[in-house]
Structure formats: C-alpha cells, structure tokens
C-alpha cells in the first residue's frame, strides 16, 4: 500500500467521523474516545514517516501553497 492510498483511507475515516457527529443516536462519549484513538494513530503514523514519504507529503498536490498563507 502506498502513501497516497493510506491518506485516502484516513480521509474516509475522517468523513465517517464527521457524519457520525451529525447523528443523534450515537453515544458522544464513545465517539470522542474513538476520535482520540484515531488522532493518536495519525500522530504515530506521521511521526514514523520515511524520508521518501516526507518528500511525498511535502509535494502533495493539496498541500498549502504560498498564497494560502498570504491571503
């Protein structure tokens, strides 16, 4: 599995979490615990990147550009 495939899976999980927040029948405490666990996994993933993966991340097509910071 390449780096971009992993990022796509992360995006899907984030979308699912966002949709779960909008539902009323979900236990908010459990959802918060799941989000915290997800955040820890993401932090662990990004802290263990190889040099090549860091280059891929730096050159990601959706990365912030100069004008995003200026405006």
CHARMM-style PDB file with segment names, atoms N, HN, CA, C and O in Angstrom:
ATOM      1  N   UNK     1       0.849  -1.174   0.000  1.00  0.00      PROA
ATOM      2  CA  UNK     1       0.000   0.000   0.000  1.00  0.00      PROA
ATOM      3  C   UNK     1       0.896   1.239   0.000  1.00  0.00      PROA
ATOM      4  O   UNK     1       1.798   1.369   0.827  1.00  0.00      PROA
ATOM      5  N   UNK     2       0.633   2.132  -0.931  1.00  0.00      PROA
ATOM      6  HN  UNK     2      -0.100   2.026  -1.603  1.00  0.00      PROA
ATOM      7  CA  UNK     2       1.480   3.316  -0.988  1.00  0.00      PROA
ATOM      8  C   UNK     2       0.933   4.427  -0.091  1.00  0.00      PROA
ATOM      9  O   UNK     2      -0.143   4.316   0.495  1.00  0.00      PROA
ATOM     10  N   UNK     3       1.707   5.482  -0.011  1.00  0.00      PROA
ATOM     11  HN  UNK     3       2.582   5.572  -0.487  1.00  0.00      PROA
ATOM     12  CA  UNK     3       1.419   6.586   0.899  1.00  0.00      PROA
ATOM     13  C   UNK     3       0.080   7.248   0.592  1.00  0.00      PROA
ATOM     14  O   UNK     3      -0.684   7.547   1.509  1.00  0.00      PROA
ATOM     15  N   UNK     4      -0.212   7.478  -0.684  1.00  0.00      PROA
ATOM     16  HN  UNK     4       0.409   7.234  -1.429  1.00  0.00      PROA
ATOM     17  CA  UNK     4      -1.453   8.156  -1.055  1.00  0.00      PROA
ATOM     18  C   UNK     4      -2.681   7.300  -0.750  1.00  0.00      PROA
ATOM     19  O   UNK     4      -3.737   7.834  -0.411  1.00  0.00      PROA
ATOM     20  N   UNK     5      -2.554   6.000  -0.865  1.00  0.00      PROA
ATOM     21  HN  UNK     5      -1.696   5.566  -1.140  1.00  0.00      PROA
ATOM     22  CA  UNK     5      -3.663   5.112  -0.519  1.00  0.00      PROA
ATOM     23  C   UNK     5      -3.976   5.205   0.969  1.00  0.00      PROA
ATOM     24  O   UNK     5      -5.140   5.188   1.370  1.00  0.00      PROA
ATOM     25  N   UNK     6      -2.934   5.304   1.777  1.00  0.00      PROA
ATOM     26  HN  UNK     6      -1.989   5.318   1.451  1.00  0.00      PROA
ATOM     27  CA  UNK     6      -3.131   5.449   3.221  1.00  0.00      PROA
ATOM     28  C   UNK     6      -3.826   6.768   3.518  1.00  0.00      PROA
ATOM     29  O   UNK     6      -4.731   6.818   4.351  1.00  0.00      PROA
ATOM     30  N   UNK     7      -3.415   7.833   2.847  1.00  0.00      PROA
ATOM     31  HN  UNK     7      -2.680   7.793   2.170  1.00  0.00      PROA
ATOM     32  CA  UNK     7      -4.060   9.128   3.059  1.00  0.00      PROA
ATOM     33  C   UNK     7      -5.526   9.103   2.641  1.00  0.00      PROA
ATOM     34  O   UNK     7      -6.362   9.737   3.284  1.00  0.00      PROA
ATOM     35  N   UNK     8      -5.842   8.386   1.585  1.00  0.00      PROA
ATOM     36  HN  UNK     8      -5.162   7.870   1.063  1.00  0.00      PROA
ATOM     37  CA  UNK     8      -7.243   8.271   1.160  1.00  0.00      PROA
ATOM     38  C   UNK     8      -8.066   7.568   2.234  1.00  0.00      PROA
ATOM     39  O   UNK     8      -9.200   7.961   2.509  1.00  0.00      PROA
ATOM     40  N   UNK     9      -7.495   6.528   2.841  1.00  0.00      PROA
ATOM     41  HN  UNK     9      -6.574   6.209   2.617  1.00  0.00      PROA
ATOM     42  CA  UNK     9      -8.198   5.823   3.908  1.00  0.00      PROA
ATOM     43  C   UNK     9      -8.399   6.730   5.116  1.00  0.00      PROA
ATOM     44  O   UNK     9      -9.452   6.700   5.754  1.00  0.00      PROA
ATOM     45  N   UNK    10      -7.391   7.534   5.428  1.00  0.00      PROA
ATOM     46  HN  UNK    10      -6.536   7.559   4.911  1.00  0.00      PROA
ATOM     47  CA  UNK    10      -7.509   8.482   6.533  1.00  0.00      PROA
ATOM     48  C   UNK    10      -8.631   9.473   6.254  1.00  0.00      PROA
ATOM     49  O   UNK    10      -9.424   9.780   7.144  1.00  0.00      PROA
ATOM     50  N   UNK    11      -8.702   9.968   5.034  1.00  0.00      PROA
ATOM     51  HN  UNK    11      -8.057   9.718   4.311  1.00  0.00      PROA
ATOM     52  CA  UNK    11      -9.765  10.907   4.653  1.00  0.00      PROA
ATOM     53  C   UNK    11     -11.145  10.269   4.789  1.00  0.00      PROA
ATOM     54  O   UNK    11     -12.086  10.913   5.252  1.00  0.00      PROA
ATOM     55  N   UNK    12     -11.267   9.014   4.389  1.00  0.00      PROA
ATOM     56  HN  UNK    12     -10.503   8.490   4.013  1.00  0.00      PROA
ATOM     57  CA  UNK    12     -12.553   8.319   4.507  1.00  0.00      PROA
ATOM     58  C   UNK    12     -12.968   8.197   5.969  1.00  0.00      PROA
ATOM     59  O   UNK    12     -14.132   8.406   6.311  1.00  0.00      PROA
ATOM     60  N   UNK    13     -12.015   7.858   6.821  1.00  0.00      PROA
ATOM     61  HN  UNK    13     -11.070   7.688   6.543  1.00  0.00      PROA
ATOM     62  CA  UNK    13     -12.322   7.722   8.249  1.00  0.00      PROA
ATOM     63  C   UNK    13     -12.742   9.070   8.824  1.00  0.00      PROA
ATOM     64  O   UNK    13     -13.683   9.139   9.614  1.00  0.00      PROA
ATOM     65  N   UNK    14     -12.052  10.142   8.434  1.00  0.00      PROA
ATOM     66  HN  UNK    14     -11.288  10.086   7.792  1.00  0.00      PROA
ATOM     67  CA  UNK    14     -12.419  11.474   8.916  1.00  0.00      PROA
ATOM     68  C   UNK    14     -13.824  11.858   8.462  1.00  0.00      PROA
ATOM     69  O   UNK    14     -14.578  12.459   9.228  1.00  0.00      PROA
ATOM     70  N   UNK    15     -14.180  11.521   7.241  1.00  0.00      PROA
ATOM     71  HN  UNK    15     -13.568  11.033   6.619  1.00  0.00      PROA
ATOM     72  CA  UNK    15     -15.531  11.806   6.741  1.00  0.00      PROA
ATOM     73  C   UNK    15     -16.583  11.023   7.525  1.00  0.00      PROA
ATOM     74  O   UNK    15     -17.646  11.553   7.851  1.00  0.00      PROA
ATOM     75  N   UNK    16     -16.280   9.764   7.824  1.00  0.00      PROA
ATOM     76  HN  UNK    16     -15.417   9.334   7.560  1.00  0.00      PROA
ATOM     77  CA  UNK    16     -17.225   8.955   8.594  1.00  0.00      PROA
ATOM     78  C   UNK    16     -17.404   9.515  10.000  1.00  0.00      PROA
ATOM     79  O   UNK    16     -18.521   9.560  10.515  1.00  0.00      PROA
ATOM     80  N   UNK    17     -16.306   9.940  10.620  1.00  0.00      PROA
ATOM     81  HN  UNK    17     -15.399   9.903  10.202  1.00  0.00      PROA
ATOM     82  CA  UNK    17     -16.405  10.532  11.950  1.00  0.00      PROA
ATOM     83  C   UNK    17     -17.239  11.809  11.915  1.00  0.00      PROA
ATOM     84  O   UNK    17     -18.038  12.063  12.817  1.00  0.00      PROA
ATOM     85  N   UNK    18     -17.050  12.601  10.881  1.00  0.00      PROA
ATOM     86  HN  UNK    18     -16.401  12.395  10.149  1.00  0.00      PROA
ATOM     87  CA  UNK    18     -17.818  13.839  10.749  1.00  0.00      PROA
ATOM     88  C   UNK    18     -19.309  13.530  10.603  1.00  0.00      PROA
ATOM     89  O   UNK    18     -20.146  14.209  11.199  1.00  0.00      PROA
ATOM     90  N   UNK    19     -19.637  12.515   9.819  1.00  0.00      PROA
ATOM     91  HN  UNK    19     -18.957  11.964   9.335  1.00  0.00      PROA
ATOM     92  CA  UNK    19     -21.052  12.161   9.644  1.00  0.00      PROA
ATOM     93  C   UNK    19     -21.642  11.585  10.929  1.00  0.00      PROA
ATOM     94  O   UNK    19     -22.829  11.769  11.200  1.00  0.00      PROA
ATOM     95  N   UNK    20     -20.828  10.891  11.719  1.00  0.00      PROA
ATOM     96  HN  UNK    20     -19.864  10.741  11.498  1.00  0.00      PROA
ATOM     97  CA  UNK    20     -21.321  10.361  12.990  1.00  0.00      PROA
ATOM     98  C   UNK    20     -21.633  11.476  13.977  1.00  0.00      PROA
ATOM     99  O   UNK    20     -22.536  11.340  14.803  1.00  0.00      PROA
ATOM    100  N   UNK    21     -20.901  12.567  13.902  1.00  0.00      PROA
ATOM    101  HN  UNK    21     -20.167  12.679  13.231  1.00  0.00      PROA
ATOM    102  CA  UNK    21     -21.162  13.709  14.779  1.00  0.00      PROA
ATOM    103  C   UNK    21     -22.547  14.295  14.529  1.00  0.00      PROA
ATOM    104  O   UNK    21     -23.166  14.840  15.443  1.00  0.00      PROA
ATOM    105  N   UNK    22     -23.023  14.190  13.326  1.00  0.00      PROA
ATOM    106  HN  UNK    22     -22.520  13.748  12.584  1.00  0.00      PROA
ATOM    107  CA  UNK    22     -24.313  14.774  12.964  1.00  0.00      PROA
ATOM    108  C   UNK    22     -25.494  13.916  13.412  1.00  0.00      PROA
ATOM    109  O   UNK    22     -26.633  14.385  13.426  1.00  0.00      PROA
ATOM    110  N   UNK    23     -25.234  12.690  13.769  1.00  0.00      PROA
ATOM    111  HN  UNK    23     -24.309  12.309  13.758  1.00  0.00      PROA
ATOM    112  CA  UNK    23     -26.314  11.793  14.195  1.00  0.00      PROA
ATOM    113  C   UNK    23     -26.591  11.974  15.683  1.00  0.00      PROA
ATOM    114  O   UNK    23     -25.687  12.265  16.466  1.00  0.00      PROA
ATOM    115  N   UNK    24     -27.842  11.800  16.055  1.00  0.00      PROA
ATOM    116  HN  UNK    24     -28.577  11.563  15.419  1.00  0.00      PROA
ATOM    117  CA  UNK    24     -28.242  11.960  17.453  1.00  0.00      PROA
ATOM    118  C   UNK    24     -28.239  10.646  18.227  1.00  0.00      PROA
ATOM    119  O   UNK    24     -28.210  10.655  19.458  1.00  0.00      PROA
ATOM    120  N   UNK    25     -28.268   9.525  17.527  1.00  0.00      PROA
ATOM    121  HN  UNK    25     -28.291   9.517  16.527  1.00  0.00      PROA
ATOM    122  CA  UNK    25     -28.372   8.234  18.194  1.00  0.00      PROA
ATOM    123  C   UNK    25     -27.020   7.629  18.569  1.00  0.00      PROA
ATOM    124  O   UNK    25     -26.957   6.471  18.982  1.00  0.00      PROA
ATOM    125  N   UNK    26     -25.951   8.391  18.431  1.00  0.00      PROA
ATOM    126  HN  UNK    26     -26.002   9.331  18.096  1.00  0.00      PROA
ATOM    127  CA  UNK    26     -24.601   7.914  18.740  1.00  0.00      PROA
ATOM    128  C   UNK    26     -24.186   8.436  20.116  1.00  0.00      PROA
ATOM    129  O   UNK    26     -24.418   9.601  20.442  1.00  0.00      PROA
ATOM    130  N   UNK    27     -23.575   7.568  20.917  1.00  0.00      PROA
ATOM    131  HN  UNK    27     -23.387   6.622  20.652  1.00  0.00      PROA
ATOM    132  CA  UNK    27     -23.060   7.973  22.223  1.00  0.00      PROA
ATOM    133  C   UNK    27     -21.866   8.900  22.012  1.00  0.00      PROA
ATOM    134  O   UNK    27     -20.844   8.493  21.460  1.00  0.00      PROA
ATOM    135  N   UNK    28     -22.000  10.132  22.450  1.00  0.00      PROA
ATOM    136  HN  UNK    28     -22.829  10.463  22.899  1.00  0.00      PROA
ATOM    137  CA  UNK    28     -20.973  11.154  22.204  1.00  0.00      PROA
ATOM    138  C   UNK    28     -19.661  10.838  22.922  1.00  0.00      PROA
ATOM    139  O   UNK    28     -18.586  11.156  22.413  1.00  0.00      PROA
ATOM    140  N   UNK    29     -19.739  10.222  24.087  1.00  0.00      PROA
ATOM    141  HN  UNK    29     -20.612   9.964  24.500  1.00  0.00      PROA
ATOM    142  CA  UNK    29     -18.522   9.874  24.824  1.00  0.00      PROA
ATOM    143  C   UNK    29     -17.728   8.795  24.089  1.00  0.00      PROA
ATOM    144  O   UNK    29     -16.502   8.867  24.009  1.00  0.00      PROA
ATOM    145  N   UNK    30     -18.424   7.805  23.558  1.00  0.00      PROA
ATOM    146  HN  UNK    30     -19.420   7.747  23.623  1.00  0.00      PROA
ATOM    147  CA  UNK    30     -17.747   6.755  22.790  1.00  0.00      PROA
ATOM    148  C   UNK    30     -17.134   7.336  21.523  1.00  0.00      PROA
ATOM    149  O   UNK    30     -16.021   6.980  21.138  1.00  0.00      PROA
ATOM    150  N   UNK    31     -17.873   8.233  20.882  1.00  0.00      PROA
ATOM    151  HN  UNK    31     -18.778   8.522  21.195  1.00  0.00      PROA
ATOM    152  CA  UNK    31     -17.377   8.867  19.665  1.00  0.00      PROA
ATOM    153  C   UNK    31     -16.123   9.684  19.956  1.00  0.00      PROA
ATOM    154  O   UNK    31     -15.171   9.673  19.175  1.00  0.00      PROA
ATOM    155  N   UNK    32     -16.127  10.388  21.079  1.00  0.00      PROA
ATOM    156  HN  UNK    32     -16.900  10.397  21.714  1.00  0.00      PROA
ATOM    157  CA  UNK    32     -14.958  11.180  21.465  1.00  0.00      PROA
ATOM    158  C   UNK    32     -13.759  10.270  21.734  1.00  0.00      PROA
ATOM    159  O   UNK    32     -12.633  10.601  21.365  1.00  0.00      PROA
ATOM    160  N   UNK    33     -13.997   9.137  22.368  1.00  0.00      PROA
ATOM    161  HN  UNK    33     -14.912   8.867  22.667  1.00  0.00      PROA
ATOM    162  CA  UNK    33     -12.918   8.180  22.640  1.00  0.00      PROA
ATOM    163  C   UNK    33     -12.358   7.612  21.339  1.00  0.00      PROA
ATOM    164  O   UNK    33     -11.147   7.439  21.203  1.00  0.00      PROA
ATOM    165  N   UNK    34     -13.233   7.325  20.392  1.00  0.00      PROA
ATOM    166  HN  UNK    34     -14.217   7.465  20.503  1.00  0.00      PROA
ATOM    167  CA  UNK    34     -12.788   6.819  19.089  1.00  0.00      PROA
ATOM    168  C   UNK    34     -11.954   7.870  18.369  1.00  0.00      PROA
ATOM    169  O   UNK    34     -10.931   7.549  17.764  1.00  0.00      PROA
ATOM    170  N   UNK    35     -12.391   9.127  18.435  1.00  0.00      PROA
ATOM    171  HN  UNK    35     -13.222   9.387  18.926  1.00  0.00      PROA
ATOM    172  CA  UNK    35     -11.638  10.209  17.788  1.00  0.00      PROA
ATOM    173  C   UNK    35     -10.255  10.375  18.408  1.00  0.00      PROA
ATOM    174  O   UNK    35      -9.277  10.584  17.691  1.00  0.00      PROA
ATOM    175  N   UNK    36     -10.166  10.284  19.724  1.00  0.00      PROA
ATOM    176  HN  UNK    36     -10.961  10.114  20.306  1.00  0.00      PROA
ATOM    177  CA  UNK    36      -8.871  10.403  20.392  1.00  0.00      PROA
ATOM    178  C   UNK    36      -7.937   9.271  19.972  1.00  0.00      PROA
ATOM    179  O   UNK    36      -6.754   9.498  19.720  1.00  0.00      PROA
ATOM    180  N   UNK    37      -8.466   8.069  19.900  1.00  0.00      PROA
ATOM    181  HN  UNK    37      -9.428   7.885  20.105  1.00  0.00      PROA
ATOM    182  CA  UNK    37      -7.661   6.922  19.467  1.00  0.00      PROA
ATOM    183  C   UNK    37      -7.192   7.126  18.029  1.00  0.00      PROA
ATOM    184  O   UNK    37      -6.041   6.839  17.699  1.00  0.00      PROA
ATOM    185  N   UNK    38      -8.085   7.621  17.181  1.00  0.00      PROA
ATOM    186  HN  UNK    38      -9.019   7.854  17.449  1.00  0.00      PROA
ATOM    187  CA  UNK    38      -7.746   7.902  15.781  1.00  0.00      PROA
ATOM    188  C   UNK    38      -6.644   8.964  15.698  1.00  0.00      PROA
ATOM    189  O   UNK    38      -5.705   8.820  14.915  1.00  0.00      PROA
ATOM    190  N   UNK    39      -6.754  10.018  16.493  1.00  0.00      PROA
ATOM    191  HN  UNK    39      -7.517  10.135  17.128  1.00  0.00      PROA
ATOM    192  CA  UNK    39      -5.736  11.082  16.492  1.00  0.00      PROA
ATOM    193  C   UNK    39      -4.374  10.539  16.909  1.00  0.00      PROA
ATOM    194  O   UNK    39      -3.353  10.894  16.321  1.00  0.00      PROA
ATOM    195  N   UNK    40      -4.361   9.673  17.932  1.00  0.00      PROA
ATOM    196  HN  UNK    40      -5.190   9.384  18.410  1.00  0.00      PROA
ATOM    197  CA  UNK    40      -3.085   9.088  18.373  1.00  0.00      PROA
ATOM    198  C   UNK    40      -2.463   8.234  17.273  1.00  0.00      PROA
ATOM    199  O   UNK    40      -1.251   8.272  17.062  1.00  0.00      PROA
ATOM    200  N   UNK    41      -3.295   7.463  16.574  1.00  0.00      PROA
ATOM    201  HN  UNK    41      -4.279   7.432  16.746  1.00  0.00      PROA
ATOM    202  CA  UNK    41      -2.787   6.630  15.469  1.00  0.00      PROA
ATOM    203  C   UNK    41      -2.229   7.501  14.346  1.00  0.00      PROA
ATOM    204  O   UNK    41      -1.192   7.178  13.766  1.00  0.00      PROA
ATOM    205  N   UNK    42      -2.911   8.603  14.037  1.00  0.00      PROA
ATOM    206  HN  UNK    42      -3.754   8.865  14.508  1.00  0.00      PROA
ATOM    207  CA  UNK    42      -2.453   9.513  12.989  1.00  0.00      PROA
ATOM    208  C   UNK    42      -1.117  10.137  13.386  1.00  0.00      PROA
ATOM    209  O   UNK    42      -0.194  10.209  12.575  1.00  0.00      PROA
ATOM    210  N   UNK    43      -1.019  10.589  14.639  1.00  0.00      PROA
ATOM    211  HN  UNK    43      -1.769  10.531  15.297  1.00  0.00      PROA
ATOM    212  CA  UNK    43       0.239  11.168  15.113  1.00  0.00      PROA
ATOM    213  C   UNK    43       1.370  10.155  15.022  1.00  0.00      PROA
ATOM    214  O   UNK    43       2.479  10.492  14.607  1.00  0.00      PROA
ATOM    215  N   UNK    44       1.092   8.920  15.407  1.00  0.00      PROA
ATOM    216  HN  UNK    44       0.191   8.646  15.743  1.00  0.00      PROA
ATOM    217  CA  UNK    44       2.108   7.868  15.332  1.00  0.00      PROA
ATOM    218  C   UNK    44       2.508   7.615  13.884  1.00  0.00      PROA
ATOM    219  O   UNK    44       3.691   7.457  13.582  1.00  0.00      PROA
ATOM    220  N   UNK    45       1.524   7.578  12.990  1.00  0.00      PROA
ATOM    221  HN  UNK    45       0.563   7.706  13.235  1.00  0.00      PROA
ATOM    222  CA  UNK    45       1.797   7.351  11.571  1.00  0.00      PROA
ATOM    223  C   UNK    45       2.701   8.446  11.007  1.00  0.00      PROA
ATOM    224  O   UNK    45       3.708   8.151  10.364  1.00  0.00      PROA
ATOM    225  N   UNK    46       2.342   9.707  11.247  1.00  0.00      PROA
ATOM    226  HN  UNK    46       1.523   9.946  11.770  1.00  0.00      PROA
ATOM    227  CA  UNK    46       3.114  10.805  10.677  1.00  0.00      PROA
ATOM    228  C   UNK    46       4.475  10.991  11.360  1.00  0.00      PROA
ATOM    229  O   UNK    46       5.387  11.559  10.758  1.00  0.00      PROA
ATOM    230  N   UNK    47       4.626  10.531  12.581  1.00  0.00      PROA
ATOM    231  HN  UNK    47       3.886  10.069  13.069  1.00  0.00      PROA
ATOM    232  CA  UNK    47       5.921  10.667  13.249  1.00  0.00      PROA
ATOM    233  C   UNK    47       6.914   9.591  12.803  1.00  0.00      PROA
ATOM    234  O   UNK    47       8.110   9.711  13.069  1.00  0.00      PROA
ATOM    235  N   UNK    48       6.436   8.548  12.132  1.00  0.00      PROA
ATOM    236  HN  UNK    48       5.464   8.450  11.916  1.00  0.00      PROA
ATOM    237  CA  UNK    48       7.307   7.461  11.686  1.00  0.00      PROA
ATOM    238  C   UNK    48       7.465   7.407  10.173  1.00  0.00      PROA
ATOM    239  O   UNK    48       7.678   6.333   9.610  1.00  0.00      PROA
ATOM    240  N   UNK    49       7.364   8.545   9.515  1.00  0.00      PROA
ATOM    241  HN  UNK    49       7.191   9.418   9.972  1.00  0.00      PROA
ATOM    242  CA  UNK    49       7.498   8.572   8.061  1.00  0.00      PROA
ATOM    243  C   UNK    49       8.946   8.349   7.637  1.00  0.00      PROA
ATOM    244  O   UNK    49       9.882   8.792   8.302  1.00  0.00      PROA
ATOM    245  N   UNK    50       9.104   7.663   6.532  1.00  0.00      PROA
ATOM    246  HN  UNK    50       8.343   7.302   5.992  1.00  0.00      PROA
ATOM    247  CA  UNK    50      10.431   7.510   5.945  1.00  0.00      PROA
ATOM    248  C   UNK    50      10.784   8.815   5.232  1.00  0.00      PROA
ATOM    249  O   UNK    50       9.898   9.624   4.955  1.00  0.00      PROA
ATOM    250  N   UNK    51      12.062   9.029   4.931  1.00  0.00      PROA
ATOM    251  HN  UNK    51      12.782   8.372   5.156  1.00  0.00      PROA
ATOM    252  CA  UNK    51      12.421  10.249   4.186  1.00  0.00      PROA
ATOM    253  C   UNK    51      11.663  10.383   2.866  1.00  0.00      PROA
ATOM    254  O   UNK    51      11.264  11.485   2.490  1.00  0.00      PROA
ATOM    255  N   UNK    52      11.465   9.288   2.173  1.00  0.00      PROA
ATOM    256  HN  UNK    52      11.789   8.392   2.478  1.00  0.00      PROA
ATOM    257  CA  UNK    52      10.730   9.340   0.908  1.00  0.00      PROA
ATOM    258  C   UNK    52       9.276   9.751   1.129  1.00  0.00      PROA
ATOM    259  O   UNK    52       8.727  10.533   0.353  1.00  0.00      PROA
ATOM    260  N   UNK    53       8.654   9.230   2.180  1.00  0.00      PROA
ATOM    261  HN  UNK    53       9.100   8.595   2.811  1.00  0.00      PROA
ATOM    262  CA  UNK    53       7.270   9.597   2.483  1.00  0.00      PROA
ATOM    263  C   UNK    53       7.159  11.074   2.859  1.00  0.00      PROA
ATOM    264  O   UNK    53       6.157  11.720   2.553  1.00  0.00      PROA
ATOM    265  N   UNK    54       8.179  11.603   3.517  1.00  0.00      PROA
ATOM    266  HN  UNK    54       8.993  11.078   3.766  1.00  0.00      PROA
ATOM    267  CA  UNK    54       8.187  13.035   3.844  1.00  0.00      PROA
ATOM    268  C   UNK    54       8.238  13.877   2.576  1.00  0.00      PROA
ATOM    269  O   UNK    54       7.589  14.919   2.487  1.00  0.00      PROA
ATOM    270  N   UNK    55       9.005  13.426   1.604  1.00  0.00      PROA
ATOM    271  HN  UNK    55       9.533  12.579   1.676  1.00  0.00      PROA
ATOM    272  CA  UNK    55       9.060  14.133   0.318  1.00  0.00      PROA
ATOM    273  C   UNK    55       7.698  14.074  -0.364  1.00  0.00      PROA
ATOM    274  O   UNK    55       7.229  15.077  -0.903  1.00  0.00      PROA
ATOM    275  N   UNK    56       7.064  12.905  -0.343  1.00  0.00      PROA
ATOM    276  HN  UNK    56       7.446  12.091   0.094  1.00  0.00      PROA
ATOM    277  CA  UNK    56       5.732  12.783  -0.938  1.00  0.00      PROA
ATOM    278  C   UNK    56       4.737  13.720  -0.259  1.00  0.00      PROA
ATOM    279  O   UNK    56       3.909  14.347  -0.921  1.00  0.00      PROA
ATOM    280  N   UNK    57       4.823  13.808   1.046  1.00  0.00      PROA
ATOM    281  HN  UNK    57       5.495  13.299   1.584  1.00  0.00      PROA
ATOM    282  CA  UNK    57       3.929  14.689   1.783  1.00  0.00      PROA
ATOM    283  C   UNK    57       4.200  16.153   1.445  1.00  0.00      PROA
ATOM    284  O   UNK    57       3.268  16.940   1.282  1.00  0.00      PROA
ATOM    285  N   UNK    58       5.472  16.512   1.341  1.00  0.00      PROA
ATOM    286  HN  UNK    58       6.230  15.872   1.474  1.00  0.00      PROA
ATOM    287  CA  UNK    58       5.833  17.893   1.012  1.00  0.00      PROA
ATOM    288  C   UNK    58       5.394  18.276  -0.394  1.00  0.00      PROA
ATOM    289  O   UNK    58       5.115  19.444  -0.664  1.00  0.00      PROA
ATOM    290  N   UNK    59       5.332  17.308  -1.277  1.00  0.00      PROA
ATOM    291  HN  UNK    59       5.559  16.359  -1.058  1.00  0.00      PROA
ATOM    292  CA  UNK    59       4.938  17.581  -2.665  1.00  0.00      PROA
ATOM    293  C   UNK    59       3.497  17.178  -2.957  1.00  0.00      PROA
ATOM    294  O   UNK    59       3.099  17.052  -4.115  1.00  0.00      PROA
ATOM    295  N   UNK    60       2.737  16.982  -1.919  1.00  0.00      PROA
ATOM    296  HN  UNK    60       3.060  17.084  -0.979  1.00  0.00      PROA
ATOM    297  CA  UNK    60       1.338  16.581  -2.078  1.00  0.00      PROA
ATOM    298  C   UNK    60       0.586  17.637  -2.884  1.00  0.00      PROA
ATOM    299  O   UNK    60       0.765  18.832  -2.651  1.00  0.00      PROA
ATOM    300  N   UNK    61      -0.252  17.212  -3.825  1.00  0.00      PROA
ATOM    301  HN  UNK    61      -0.397  16.241  -4.013  1.00  0.00      PROA
ATOM    302  CA  UNK    61      -0.956  18.185  -4.674  1.00  0.00      PROA
ATOM    303  C   UNK    61      -1.896  19.111  -3.899  1.00  0.00      PROA
ATOM    304  O   UNK    61      -2.188  20.211  -4.368  1.00  0.00      PROA
ATOM    305  N   UNK    62      -2.372  18.697  -2.738  1.00  0.00      PROA
ATOM    306  HN  UNK    62      -2.134  17.804  -2.356  1.00  0.00      PROA
ATOM    307  CA  UNK    62      -3.291  19.527  -1.953  1.00  0.00      PROA
ATOM    308  C   UNK    62      -2.602  20.264  -0.810  1.00  0.00      PROA
ATOM    309  O   UNK    62      -3.268  20.782   0.087  1.00  0.00      PROA
ATOM    310  N   UNK    63      -1.292  20.311  -0.838  1.00  0.00      PROA
ATOM    311  HN  UNK    63      -0.752  19.890  -1.567  1.00  0.00      PROA
ATOM    312  CA  UNK    63      -0.576  20.990   0.237  1.00  0.00      PROA
ATOM    313  C   UNK    63      -0.839  22.493   0.158  1.00  0.00      PROA
ATOM    314  O   UNK    63      -1.181  23.000  -0.910  1.00  0.00      PROA
ATOM    315  N   UNK    64      -0.686  23.205   1.262  1.00  0.00      PROA
ATOM    316  HN  UNK    64      -0.408  22.793   2.130  1.00  0.00      PROA
ATOM    317  CA  UNK    64      -0.848  24.662   1.211  1.00  0.00      PROA
ATOM    318  C   UNK    64       0.247  25.295   0.361  1.00  0.00      PROA
ATOM    319  O   UNK    64       1.408  24.890   0.411  1.00  0.00      PROA
ATOM    320  N   UNK    65      -0.137  26.268  -0.398  1.00  0.00      PROA
ATOM    321  HN  UNK    65      -1.080  26.597  -0.439  1.00  0.00      PROA
ATOM    322  CA  UNK    65       0.803  26.994  -1.255  1.00  0.00      PROA
ATOM    323  C   UNK    65       1.061  28.374  -0.649  1.00  0.00      PROA
ATOM    324  O   UNK    65       0.449  28.737   0.356  1.00  0.00      PROA
ATOM    325  N   UNK    66       1.955  29.132  -1.251  1.00  0.00      PROA
ATOM    326  HN  UNK    66       2.452  28.838  -2.067  1.00  0.00      PROA
ATOM    327  CA  UNK    66       2.339  30.443  -0.741  1.00  0.00      PROA
ATOM    328  C   UNK    66       1.133  31.359  -0.553  1.00  0.00      PROA
ATOM    329  O   UNK    66       0.987  31.990   0.494  1.00  0.00      PROA
ATOM    330  N   UNK    67       0.280  31.432  -1.554  1.00  0.00      PROA
ATOM    331  HN  UNK    67       0.398  30.920  -2.405  1.00  0.00      PROA
ATOM    332  CA  UNK    67      -0.867  32.342  -1.484  1.00  0.00      PROA
ATOM    333  C   UNK    67      -1.878  31.934  -0.411  1.00  0.00      PROA
ATOM    334  O   UNK    67      -2.642  32.773   0.066  1.00  0.00      PROA
ATOM    335  N   UNK    68      -1.890  30.672  -0.034  1.00  0.00      PROA
ATOM    336  HN  UNK    68      -1.270  29.990  -0.421  1.00  0.00      PROA
ATOM    337  CA  UNK    68      -2.771  30.239   1.052  1.00  0.00      PROA
ATOM    338  C   UNK    68      -2.355  30.871   2.375  1.00  0.00      PROA
ATOM    339  O   UNK    68      -3.199  31.167   3.221  1.00  0.00      PROA
ATOM    340  N   UNK    69      -1.071  31.075   2.548  1.00  0.00      PROA
ATOM    341  HN  UNK    69      -0.386  30.834   1.861  1.00  0.00      PROA
ATOM    342  CA  UNK    69      -0.575  31.689   3.772  1.00  0.00      PROA
ATOM    343  C   UNK    69      -0.703  33.209   3.740  1.00  0.00      PROA
ATOM    344  O   UNK    69      -0.949  33.835   4.771  1.00  0.00      PROA
ATOM    345  N   UNK    70      -0.539  33.800   2.568  1.00  0.00      PROA
ATOM    346  HN  UNK    70      -0.339  33.292   1.730  1.00  0.00      PROA
ATOM    347  CA  UNK    70      -0.572  35.254   2.441  1.00  0.00      PROA
ATOM    348  C   UNK    70      -2.001  35.776   2.553  1.00  0.00      PROA
ATOM    349  O   UNK    70      -2.249  36.775   3.228  1.00  0.00      PROA
ATOM    350  N   UNK    71      -2.926  35.109   1.899  1.00  0.00      PROA
ATOM    351  HN  UNK    71      -2.724  34.297   1.350  1.00  0.00      PROA
ATOM    352  CA  UNK    71      -4.319  35.594   1.908  1.00  0.00      PROA
ATOM    353  C   UNK    71      -5.002  35.145   3.120  1.00  0.00      PROA
ATOM    354  OT1 UNK    71      -6.179  35.449   3.314  1.00  0.00      PROA
TER     355      UNK     71
END
